[in-house]
């Protein structure tokens, strides 16, 4: 018994020597580890789609054909481009086509939307093409998607939209561009 206590004490002493505040942070570290494990599990469960872009529907939606030739409709996470009937809608679609059509992509999907669309960060050669749409003034940053983005993605998208506005790039060259969510609400009736 005395040997176990001495052995136990020496383990505790070693832990304190490595981290004097370990007794304070032990409960916090357990919570942090559990949170990280759950977060990594969520990321592991998030679907990725790789393949070739077979079609571009508009400035923020495309169709990816995977290796088995299955079609996946993907909407760019954090991006809301003008609708096709809206001013700059065709320009946004053409720009996304220039960036992605016929190219190999990796879509890191965070959410599935009804009926069968995935909300994803899409990369061509490592470049986030949703962010590029915003940088080039072809889309707004979608605040509705903010909860699905990382803090860094949100900051990058906000900065990109701000810079596109002050440089009057793409749709920001118009005097008062109508956001697509306003345009959709008006034309839904």
C-alpha positions in Angstrom: 0.0 0.0 0.0 2.8 2.4 1.0 4.6 1.6 -2.3 1.4 2.4 -4.4 1.0 5.7 -2.5 4.7 6.6 -3.2 4.3 5.5 -6.8 1.1 7.6 -7.1 2.7 10.5 -5.5 5.7 10.4 -7.8 3.4 10.4 -10.8 1.6 13.4 -9.5 4.8 15.2 -8.7 6.0 14.5 -12.2 2.8 15.9 -13.7 3.1 19.0 -11.6 6.8 19.4 -12.6 5.8 19.3 -16.2 2.9 21.6 -15.7 2.5 23.3 -12.3 -1.0 24.3 -13.1 -2.2 20.9 -14.2 -4.5 20.5 -11.2 -6.2 23.7 -12.2 -6.4 22.9 -15.9 -7.2 19.2 -15.7 -11.0 19.7 -15.8 -10.6 22.3 -18.5 -8.3 20.1 -20.6 -10.9 17.2 -20.4 -13.6 19.5 -21.7 -11.3 20.9 -24.4 -10.3 17.3 -25.5 -13.9 16.3 -25.7 -14.8 19.4 -27.7 -12.0 18.8 -30.1 -12.9 15.2 -30.5 -16.5 16.1 -31.3 -15.3 18.8 -33.6 -13.0 16.5 -35.5 -15.7 13.9 -35.6 -18.0 16.5 -37.2 -15.3 17.4 -39.7 -14.6 13.8 -40.5 -18.4 13.3 -41.1 -18.5 16.2 -43.5 -18.6 15.0 -47.0 -16.0 15.8 -49.6 -16.6 15.5 -53.3 -13.8 15.5 -55.9 -14.3 15.4 -59.6 -14.7 17.5 -62.6 -17.1 20.4 -63.0 -19.6 19.3 -65.7 -21.9 22.3 -65.5 -22.1 25.8 -64.0 -25.8 26.7 -63.2 -25.2 30.3 -62.1 -22.6 32.4 -60.2 -22.7 30.3 -57.0 -23.9 26.8 -58.1 -22.1 24.1 -60.1 -22.4 20.4 -60.8 -19.4 18.1 -60.1 -19.0 14.6 -61.6 -17.1 12.3 -59.3 -15.0 9.3 -60.4 -18.1 7.1 -60.6 -19.7 9.7 -62.9 -22.3 10.6 -60.2 -23.5 14.2 -60.4 -23.3 16.4 -57.3 -25.0 19.8 -57.2 -22.8 22.1 -55.1 -23.5 25.6 -53.9 -20.5 27.7 -52.9 -20.4 28.2 -49.2 -20.3 31.9 -48.1 -21.3 33.2 -51.5 -24.5 34.7 -52.9 -24.2 35.7 -56.5 -26.8 37.7 -58.5 -29.5 35.5 -60.0 -29.5 34.9 -63.8 -32.4 37.4 -64.4 -30.7 40.0 -62.4 -28.1 42.6 -63.4 -24.6 41.0 -63.3 -26.1 37.5 -63.1 -24.8 36.3 -66.4 -21.4 37.9 -65.7 -21.2 36.0 -62.4 -22.0 32.7 -64.1 -19.5 33.4 -66.9 -16.8 34.2 -64.3 -17.5 31.0 -62.3 -17.4 29.0 -65.6 -14.0 30.6 -66.4 -12.7 29.5 -62.9 -14.2 26.0 -62.7 -15.8 24.5 -65.8 -14.1 21.4 -67.0 -11.6 21.6 -64.2 -10.8 19.1 -61.4 -12.2 20.4 -58.0 -12.3 19.4 -54.4 -15.5 20.4 -52.7 -15.3 20.4 -48.9 -18.9 20.1 -48.0 -20.3 21.3 -44.7 -24.0 21.0 -45.1 -26.5 19.3 -47.3 -29.4 21.5 -48.5 -32.8 20.3 -49.8 -33.4 18.6 -52.1 -29.9 17.4 -53.1 -27.6 20.4 -53.0 -24.4 20.5 -50.9 -23.0 23.7 -49.4 -19.2 23.5 -49.9 -15.9 25.3 -50.1 -14.8 24.5 -53.6 -11.1 24.6 -54.6 -9.4 24.4 -58.0 -5.7 23.8 -57.6 -6.0 24.8 -53.9 -7.7 28.1 -54.7 -11.1 28.8 -53.0 -13.2 29.8 -56.1 -16.0 31.1 -53.9 -13.6 33.6 -52.4 -12.4 34.4 -55.9 -16.0 35.2 -57.0 -16.2 37.7 -54.1 -12.7 39.2 -54.8 -13.6 39.8 -58.4 -16.9 41.5 -57.5 -19.1 38.7 -58.8 -21.0 37.9 -55.6 -21.8 39.1 -52.1 -20.5 37.3 -49.1 -23.4 35.3 -47.8 -24.0 36.1 -44.1 -26.6 33.3 -44.0 -23.8 30.8 -44.3 -21.5 32.3 -41.7 -22.2 29.6 -39.1 -20.8 27.0 -41.5 -17.6 28.9 -42.1 -14.4 29.0 -40.0 -13.5 32.3 -38.4 -10.7 32.7 -40.9 -13.1 32.1 -43.9 -15.5 34.7 -42.5 -12.8 37.3 -42.1 -11.3 36.5 -45.6 -14.8 36.8 -47.2 -15.6 40.0 -45.4 -12.3 41.6 -46.4 -12.7 40.4 -50.0 -16.2 42.0 -50.2 -15.0 45.2 -48.7 -12.0 45.5 -51.1 -14.2 44.7 -54.1 -16.6 47.4 -53.1 -14.0 50.1 -52.6 -12.3 49.1 -55.9 -15.7 49.0 -57.7 -15.0 45.6 -59.1 -17.7 43.6 -61.0 -21.2 44.2 -59.7 -19.9 47.0 -57.3 -19.3 49.1 -60.4 -23.1 49.7 -60.5 -24.4 52.7 -58.6 -26.6 50.7 -56.2 -26.5 46.9 -56.9 -29.4 44.9 -55.6 -28.5 42.0 -53.3 -29.8 38.7 -54.6 -31.8 38.0 -51.5 -33.7 41.2 -52.0 -34.2 40.4 -55.7 -35.4 36.9 -54.9 -37.9 38.2 -52.3 -39.3 40.8 -54.9 -39.6 38.2 -57.7 -41.0 35.4 -55.7 -44.5 36.9 -55.7 
